[in-house]
């Protein structure tokens, strides 16, 4: 490869900072956010006048900020224990004291929203029944929790109206089919507002300031999701915003002056901002071509803060002043030791699969490839089922590409973001049709003149990890190596072991993949563990010991069985992680292990 492209160590890539969450103070002078600068996510605060950043927590488990107390006397955050996903809500007060507001060893709690008069907040908890999340209100004067909605039917609690009277609810029938309701908390009346035939997606977003309308996202009568609103007084709905791609998210400013909408524009999250008082779209400066998330309007509607990245640029904080039009990038998350030009900007490309269906994906081509040179390559499969690889920043991708590996992140059939027909195209055929798309992705690689056709592997996490194992077991000669990151090996056990708080989504997952109580034989047929004797290519498995979704035993057993085949198998367990790597030290170890494995078994 061309010597002008500098090679960076994993330590240099891990010096980049990842940012998550934004919350503006009531006076708009400070912004609260989570950052992994310390090696694990902690809470930080930036003074917007001076730019000074202060670290507010010192936790060994990831801290995810939820917002300032309205009077500025402290802030709320969530964290779990070692990645077990049993999160609690904590208060850090003005004196620096931390307090668990939702204690309970097996109780999961999640922040919901602030109330409109800033006297308290709503949160979700499964302390009454581990299967369901009830809605509670906590008064900031005494921090006592009051049950306001007992959720005994498996609803997904949605937004609560400004006057506190109504709560919007949804319930999954399948992963493609949702019902939506409005509950009157004063009269106890439950109104089903989306009677329909067939499979239609409904997701409540927010109530209008006057509590007279509910904004929601749906794909009724269309391939892609769009924004509508339901008028409570008339029972009628009207379209608010629609595009050629899915609407992902919408948020109103406190007094409904502004509306923010994000669109999944071909694996890129695009922001649209509207001034509702003047009925016009606001012209925004050019934003990073990646993922835009974590919006927060200031309470006086003067400012907007958000997080954005690109395939070749880590997440940064951005700030927009509506009054002056000033737009600022507040942080610089890229390690100054790394030259931005050495990072690869990914490209969305498409190929036709075995049956002619067009499959999208994201291609990372190493820089500095000499004429006639061929490089090893990896097909990457996202999590899910139903996930999607976006054009966001992925340090593992940049690290591997920087060291000479091409990557194609395939968004196989069954992925979200490409219409509901594409999303449903692999239902009850997982490990079959979507695996066939991954095989075709390898063949797509073979059409590129810079790829070494004899050195193509497959990598993925979670559901993608399952696809890695499925590829090695059911298509044993297609890929030269496999890297399974906390992937499912036994669907029967995994589906039976879904955490109780998944509720109705568990049943929806049964319908999408298979019911372990009624279709055990079918699930065994698509579970790599029961076909492990066919795996003949080198395998690397990475697993979090505290993973509540894909239990450690899933990896233990597949490793044991494949080793009996005389196949090279490497297995790394992370004792303080769950379903994913949240600590920089573990990311560093995992990514370094992956590159060493590839150098040994694929590139050599």
C-alpha positions in Angstrom: 0.0 0.0 0.0 1.0 3.6 -0.6 3.4 4.8 2.1 1.8 8.2 2.2 -1.1 6.9 4.2 0.0 6.8 7.8 -0.8 3.7 9.8 -2.3 4.3 13.3 -2.3 2.1 16.3 -5.4 1.0 18.1 -4.3 3.2 21.0 -4.4 6.2 18.8 -7.9 5.4 17.5 -9.1 4.8 21.1 -7.9 8.4 22.0 -10.8 9.6 20.0 -13.8 10.6 22.1 -17.4 9.4 21.8 -20.2 11.7 22.8 -23.8 10.7 23.7 -26.8 12.7 24.8 -27.4 16.5 25.2 -29.2 18.6 27.7 -29.3 22.4 27.8 -29.6 24.2 31.1 -32.7 26.3 31.7 -30.8 29.5 31.0 -29.2 28.1 27.9 -25.7 28.8 29.2 -24.5 25.3 29.8 -24.8 21.9 28.1 -24.7 18.5 29.7 -23.5 15.5 27.8 -21.9 12.0 28.2 -18.4 11.3 27.0 -16.0 8.4 27.2 -13.0 10.6 27.5 -12.2 8.9 30.8 -12.3 5.5 29.3 -16.0 4.9 30.1 -19.0 7.2 29.6 -19.3 9.8 32.4 -21.2 13.1 32.7 -19.6 16.3 31.5 -20.7 19.9 31.4 -19.6 22.7 29.0 -19.9 26.4 29.7 -21.2 27.8 26.4 -19.7 31.2 27.0 -16.2 30.1 27.9 -16.1 26.7 26.3 -14.7 25.2 29.6 -15.6 21.5 30.0 -16.0 20.0 33.5 -16.2 16.3 34.4 -19.1 15.8 36.8 -19.1 12.0 37.5 -16.4 9.4 38.1 -18.1 6.1 37.5 -16.7 2.8 36.4 -20.0 1.9 34.7 -21.3 4.0 31.8 -23.2 7.1 32.8 -25.9 8.4 30.4 -27.2 11.9 31.2 -30.9 12.7 31.2 -31.0 16.4 32.0 -30.6 19.2 34.5 -33.1 19.7 37.3 -35.2 22.6 36.2 -33.7 24.9 38.9 -30.2 23.9 38.0 -29.5 22.3 41.4 -28.3 19.1 39.9 -28.9 16.6 37.1 -30.3 13.1 36.5 -28.4 10.2 34.8 -28.8 6.5 34.2 -26.4 3.7 34.7 -26.4 -0.1 35.1 -24.0 -2.5 36.7 -21.3 -4.0 34.4 -23.5 -4.0 31.3 -26.4 -6.0 32.8 -28.9 -3.5 31.4 -30.7 -3.2 34.7 -30.5 0.6 34.7 -31.4 2.9 37.6 -32.0 6.6 37.7 -29.6 8.7 39.8 -29.5 12.3 41.0 -26.3 14.2 41.4 -27.1 17.3 43.4 -25.4 20.7 43.6 -23.2 19.5 46.5 -21.9 16.6 44.4 -23.8 13.9 46.2 -25.1 10.9 44.2 -28.4 9.2 45.0 -30.1 6.2 43.5 -33.7 7.3 43.0 -35.0 3.9 41.8 -33.3 1.3 44.0 -33.9 -2.5 43.6 -31.5 -5.3 42.7 -33.7 -6.6 39.9 -35.6 -3.5 39.1 -35.0 -1.7 35.8 -35.9 2.0 35.6 -35.7 4.4 32.7 -36.2 8.2 32.5 -39.3 9.2 30.5 -39.7 13.0 30.4 -40.0 16.1 32.5 -43.4 17.4 33.4 -44.5 20.6 31.8 -44.4 22.8 34.9 -40.9 21.6 35.9 -41.9 20.3 39.3 -41.0 16.6 38.6 -40.4 14.0 36.0 -41.9 10.7 34.7 -40.1 7.5 34.6 -40.7 3.8 33.7 -40.1 0.9 36.1 -40.8 -2.8 36.2 -40.7 -3.1 40.0 -44.4 -4.1 40.2 -44.1 -6.8 37.5 -40.8 -7.6 35.9 -42.6 -8.1 32.5 -44.1 -4.7 32.2 -43.0 -1.1 32.6 -45.4 1.0 34.6 -45.3 4.8 34.5 -44.4 6.8 37.7 -44.2 10.4 38.6 -41.5 11.7 40.9 -41.9 15.1 42.6 -38.6 17.0 42.9 -39.5 18.3 46.4 -39.6 14.9 48.1 -38.4 12.5 45.4 -41.2 10.1 46.1 -42.6 8.0 43.3 -46.3 7.9 42.5 -47.7 5.3 40.2 -49.8 7.0 37.5 -50.3 4.2 35.0 -50.3 0.5 35.8 -49.3 -1.2 32.6 -50.7 -4.7 32.9 -51.3 -5.4 29.2 -47.8 -5.1 27.8 -48.1 -1.6 26.3 -45.1 0.6 25.3 -45.6 3.8 27.3 -45.3 6.8 25.0 -45.5 10.6 25.4 -47.6 12.3 28.2 -49.6 15.4 27.4 -48.5 18.8 28.7 -51.6 18.9 31.0 -50.7 15.5 32.4 -54.1 14.0 31.5 -53.3 11.8 28.5 -50.6 9.2 27.8 -50.1 7.6 24.3 -49.4 3.9 24.2 -48.4 1.4 21.6 -48.3 -2.3 21.4 -46.4 -4.7 19.1 -48.4 -7.4 17.3 -45.4 -8.2 15.1 -42.2 -6.3 14.5 -44.0 -4.8 11.5 -47.4 -4.2 13.1 -48.2 -1.9 16.0 -51.4 -0.6 17.5 -51.7 2.8 19.1 -53.9 4.1 22.0 -54.6 7.1 24.1 -55.3 6.6 27.8 -57.2 9.3 29.7 -55.5 9.2 33.1 -58.4 11.2 34.6 -61.3 9.1 33.5 -59.3 5.8 32.9 -60.8 5.6 29.4 -58.6 3.7 26.9 -59.1 4.8 23.2 -57.8 2.6 20.4 -57.0 5.2 17.7 -55.5 3.0 15.0 -57.9 0.2 14.0 -56.5 -1.2 10.7 -56.1 -4.3 8.6 -52.8 -5.8 7.6 -49.5 -4.8 9.1 -49.0 -1.1 9.8 -46.4 0.6 12.0 -47.5 3.2 14.5 -45.3 5.0 17.0 -46.5 8.0 19.1 -43.9 10.9 19.2 -45.3 13.8 21.3 -48.4 15.8 22.2 -48.9 19.4 21.1 -48.4 22.1 23.8 -52.2 22.5 24.1 -52.7 18.7 24.6 -55.1 18.7 21.7 -53.1 16.7 19.1 -50.8 13.7 19.2 -47.9 13.5 16.7 -47.0 10.0 15.5 -44.9 8.1 12.9 -46.6 5.6 10.6 -46.3 3.8 7.3 -50.0 3.3 6.7 -50.7 3.0 3.0 -47.1 3.7 2.2 -43.7 1.9 2.0 -41.9 4.5 4.1 -42.7 6.0 7.5 -44.0 9.6 7.7 -45.2 12.1 10.4 -48.9 12.6 11.1 -51.0 14.1 13.9 -54.2 12.9 15.5 -56.7 15.5 16.6 -58.2 14.3 19.9 -61.5 16.3 19.6 -62.4 15.0 16.2 -60.7 11.6 16.0 -59.2 12.5 12.6 -55.6 12.4 11.4 -53.6 14.5 9.0 -50.2 14.3 7.4 -47.6 16.7 8.8 -44.4 15.8 7.0 -43.5 13.0 4.5 -40.4 12.2 2.4 -39.0 9.6 0.1 -37.4 7.9 3.1 -38.4 6.9 6.6 -39.0 9.6 9.2 -37.1 8.4 12.2 -37.8 11.0 14.9 -39.6 14.2 15.5 -39.5 16.7 18.4 -41.3 19.9 19.2 -39.7 22.8 21.1 -41.4 23.6 24.5 -43.9 26.0 23.1 -44.2 24.4 19.7 -42.4 27.2 17.8 -40.0 24.7 16.2 -40.3 21.1 14.9 -37.2 19.0 14.3 -37.5 15.9 12.1 -34.9 13.4 11.1 -35.0 11.2 8.0 -33.1 8.0 7.3 -31.9 9.1 3.9 -30.1 6.1 2.4 -28.3 5.1 5.6 -27.6 8.8 6.5 -29.6 10.6 9.2 -30.7 14.0 7.7 -32.1 16.8 9.9 -35.0 19.0 8.8 -35.9 21.9 11.0 -39.2 23.9 10.7 -40.4 27.2 12.1 -44.1 26.4 12.8 -45.1 30.0 13.6 -43.9 31.2 10.2 -44.7 27.9 8.4 -41.3 27.6 6.8 -38.3 25.3 6.7 -35.1 26.7 8.3 -32.1 26.7 6.1 -29.3 24.8 7.9 -25.6 24.9 7.2 -23.9 21.8 5.8 -23.9 19.1 8.4 -21.8 16.0 8.7 -23.0 13.2 6.4 -23.6 10.6 9.0 -25.9 10.2 12.0 -27.6 13.2 13.7 -29.0 12.4 17.1 -29.6 13.6 20.7 -31.6 16.8 20.1 -32.4 19.3 22.8 -34.2 22.6 22.4 -33.6 25.2 25.1 -36.7 25.9 27.2 -36.8 29.5 25.8 -36.6 28.2 22.3 -33.5 30.2 21.4 -31.1 27.3 21.0 -30.8 23.8 19.6 -28.1 21.3 20.6 -27.4 18.0 18.9 -24.7 15.3 18.3 -23.5 14.5 14.7 -20.9 12.4 13.1 -19.8 11.1 9.6 -18.2 7.9 8.4 -14.8 9.6 8.7 -15.4 11.9 11.7 -16.4 10.9 15.3 -19.4 12.3 17.1 -19.3 16.0 18.1 -21.6 18.4 19.8 -23.2 21.1 17.7 -25.1 24.3 18.7 -27.5 26.5 16.8 -28.6 29.9 17.9 -32.0 30.7 16.3 -31.8 34.4 17.0 -28.4 35.1 15.5 -28.2 32.2 13.1 -24.9 31.3 14.7 -23.9 27.6 14.2 -21.0 26.1 16.1 -19.2 22.8 16.5 -18.5 22.7 20.2 -16.1 19.8 20.4 -13.3 18.1 18.5 -13.5 14.4 19.2 -10.8 13.2 16.8 -7.4 12.5 18.3 -5.1 15.3 17.1 -2.5 12.6 16.3 -4.7 11.3 13.5 -4.7 13.2 10.2 -8.3 13.5 9.0 -7.3 12.9 5.4 -6.0 9.4 6.4 -9.5 8.3 7.4 -11.8 6.8 4.7 -15.1 8.3 3.7 -17.5 5.4 3.1 -19.7 5.1 0.1 -23.2 3.7 -0.3 -23.3 1.0 -3.1 -25.7 -1.6 -4.3 -25.7 -5.0 -5.9 -28.3 -7.4 -7.1 -28.8 -10.6 -5.1 -29.5 -14.1 -6.2 -33.2 -13.3 -7.0 -32.6 -9.9 -8.5 -33.5 -8.0 -5.3 -31.2 -4.9 -5.0 -29.2 -5.0 -1.8 -27.6 -1.8 -0.4 -24.5 -1.6 1.7 -21.7 0.7 2.8 -18.2 0.2 1.3 -15.0 1.2 2.9 -12.0 1.1 0.5 -8.5 1.4 2.0 -6.6 4.5 0.8 -3.4 4.3 -1.1 -4.0 1.0 -3.0 -1.4 0.8 -5.7 -2.4 -0.2 -9.3 -2.7 -4.0 -9.5 -2.7 -4.4 -5.7 -5.3 -6.7 -4.1 -6.4 -6.3 -0.5 -8.2 -8.7 1.9 -11.8 -7.9 2.7 -14.6 -8.4 5.2 -18.4 -8.6 4.8 -19.9 -7.0 7.9 -23.4 -7.9 9.1 -25.3 -5.6 11.5 -27.3 -6.5 14.5 -31.0 -7.0 14.8 -32.9 -8.7 13.3 -34.1 -5.6 11.5 -31.1 -3.4 12.2 -29.2 -1.2 9.7 -25.6 -0.1 9.3 -25.5 3.7 8.9 -23.0 6.1 7.6 -21.8 6.9 11.1 -18.3 6.8 12.6 -17.1 3.3 13.5 -13.6 3.1 15.0 -13.3 -0.6 14.3 -14.0 0.0 10.6 -11.5 2.9 10.3 -8.8 0.9 12.2 -9.2 -2.2 10.0 -9.4 -0.2 6.8 -6.3 1.8 7.9 -4.5 -1.5 8.2 -5.4 -2.6 4.7 -8.8 -4.4 4.9 -11.7 -3.4 2.7 -15.1 -3.6 4.4 -18.6 -4.0 2.9 -21.3 -3.5 5.5 -24.3 -5.3 3.9 -27.8 -4.1 4.7 -29.3 -7.5 3.7 -33.1 -8.0 3.2 -34.8 -7.7 6.6 -32.9 -4.5 7.4 -34.7 -1.4 8.3 -34.6 1.9 6.4 -35.5 0.7 2.9 -39.3 0.4 3.2 -41.6 -2.1 4.9 -41.5 -4.7 2.1 -37.7 -4.9 2.3 -37.9 -5.1 6.1 -40.4 -8.0 6.0 -38.5 -9.8 3.2 -36.7 -12.2 5.5 -39.4 -12.9 8.1 -39.3 -16.4 9.3 -36.5 -17.1 6.8 -33.6 -15.7 8.8 -30.4 -17.6 8.4 -31.7 -18.5 4.9 -32.6 -15.5 2.6 -30.5 -12.9 4.5 -27.6 -15.4 4.6 -27.9 -15.7 0.8 -27.5 -11.9 0.6 -24.3 -12.1 2.6 -23.0 -14.8 0.2 -23.9 -12.5 -2.7 -22.1 -9.7 -0.9 -18.9 -11.8 -1.1 -19.5 -12.2 -4.9 -20.0 -8.5 -5.2 -16.5 -8.1 -3.5 -15.1 -10.4 -6.2 -16.2 -7.9 -8.9 -14.0 -5.2 -7.5 -10.5 -5.1 -9.0 -8.7 -4.2 -5.7 -10.0 -7.2 -3.7 -8.0 -10.4 -3.2 -10.8 -12.9 -4.0 -9.1 -15.6 -2.0 -9.1 -13.5 1.2 -12.7 -12.6 2.1 -14.0 -13.1 5.7 -17.3 -12.3 7.5 -17.8 -10.3 10.8 -20.8 -9.2 12.8 -22.2 -8.5 16.2 -25.3 -9.8 18.0 -27.7 -10.9 15.2 -24.7 -10.2 12.9 -22.7 -12.6 15.0 -25.4 -15.2 14.4 -25.0 -14.6 10.7 -21.3 -15.2 11.0 -21.8 -18.6 12.7 -24.6 -19.4 10.2 -22.3 -18.6 7.2 -19.6 -20.8 8.6 -22.0 -23.7 9.4 -24.4 -23.6 6.4 -22.1 -22.2 3.7 -18.8 -23.5 5.0 -16.7 -22.8 1.9 -17.8 -19.3 1.2 -15.8 -17.3 3.7 -12.2 -17.8 4.8 -12.6 -16.7 8.4 -15.4 -15.6 10.8 -15.5 -13.1 13.6 -18.5 -13.6 16.0 -19.1 -10.7 18.4 -21.7 -11.9 21.1 -23.7 -13.8 18.5 -26.6 -16.2 18.9 -25.7 -19.9 18.4 -28.9 -21.5 19.7 -32.1 -19.7 18.9 -34.2 -22.0 21.1 -32.4 -21.0 24.2 -32.0 -17.3 23.2 -35.6 -16.8 22.4 -36.8 -18.5 25.6 -34.3 -16.5 27.6 -35.3 -13.0 26.4 -35.4 -10.7 29.4 -39.0 -10.4 30.9 -39.1 -6.6 30.4 -39.1 -7.1 26.6 -42.9 -7.8 27.0 -44.8 -7.8 23.7 -41.7 -7.3 21.7 -40.7 -10.8 22.7 -43.8 -12.2 21.1 -43.2 -10.0 18.0 -39.7 -11.5 17.8 -41.1 -15.0 18.0 -43.3 -14.2 14.9 -40.3 -12.8 13.0 -37.8 -15.5 13.8 -39.7 -18.5 15.2 -41.6 -19.6 18.4 -39.3 -21.7 20.6 -42.2 -23.3 22.2 -44.0 -24.3 19.0 -41.2 -24.4 16.3 -38.3 -25.9 18.2 -37.4 -28.2 15.3 -37.3 -25.4 12.8 -35.2 -23.2 15.1 -32.7 -26.1 15.6 -32.4 -26.3 11.8 -31.2 -22.6 11.7 -29.1 -22.7 14.9 -25.4 -23.1 14.2 -24.8 -24.9 17.5 -26.5 -28.0 16.2 -24.5 -27.9 13.0 -21.1 -26.9 14.4 -19.4 -30.0 13.0 -19.6 -28.3 9.6 -17.5 -25.3 10.6 -14.1 -25.7 9.1 -12.7 -22.1 8.9 -10.9 -20.2 11.6 -13.2 -18.5 14.1 -12.8 -15.7 16.6 -15.5 -15.2 19.3 -15.9 -12.2 21.6 -18.4 -12.2 24.5 -19.4 -10.1 27.4 -19.8 -12.1 30.6 -22.9 -10.0 31.8 -24.8 -10.1 28.5 -28.5 -10.4 29.2 -29.5 -10.8 25.6 -27.0 -13.3 24.2 -26.0 -15.3 27.2 -22.3 -16.3 27.6 -23.3 -19.9 27.3 -24.1 -19.3 23.7 -20.5 -18.5 23.0 -19.1 -21.1 25.4 -20.9 -24.0 23.7 -20.2 -23.0 20.0 -16.5 -22.5 20.9 -16.3 -25.9 22.6 -18.0 -27.7 19.6 -15.9 -26.0 16.9 -12.7 -26.7 18.7 -13.5 -30.4 18.4 -13.3 -30.0 14.7 -9.6 -29.2 14.9 -10.3 -25.7 13.7 -8.4 -22.7 15.0 -10.7 -21.0 17.5 -9.9 -17.9 19.6 -12.2 -16.9 22.4 -12.1 -13.7 24.5 -14.5 -13.0 27.4 -14.9 -9.5 28.8 -15.9 -9.9 32.5 -17.2 -6.3 32.9 -19.3 -6.0 29.7 -22.8 -6.9 28.6 -24.2 -6.7 25.1 -21.6 -4.5 23.5 -18.3 -2.8 24.5 -18.8 0.4 26.5 -15.4 0.7 28.1 -12.5 1.9 26.0 -10.0 -0.6 27.5 -12.3 -3.4 26.3 -12.8 -1.9 22.9 -9.0 -1.5 22.5 -8.5 -5.2 23.5 -11.3 -6.4 21.2 -10.3 -4.4 18.2 -6.6 -5.3 18.6 -7.5 -9.0 18.9 -9.6 -8.8 15.7 -6.8 -7.2 13.7 -4.2 -9.8 15.0 -6.6 -12.6 14.1 -7.2 -11.3 10.6 -3.5 -10.8 10.0 -2.8 -14.3 11.1 -5.6 -16.2 9.4 -6.9 -14.0 6.5 -4.1 -11.7 5.2 -1.2 -14.1 5.5 
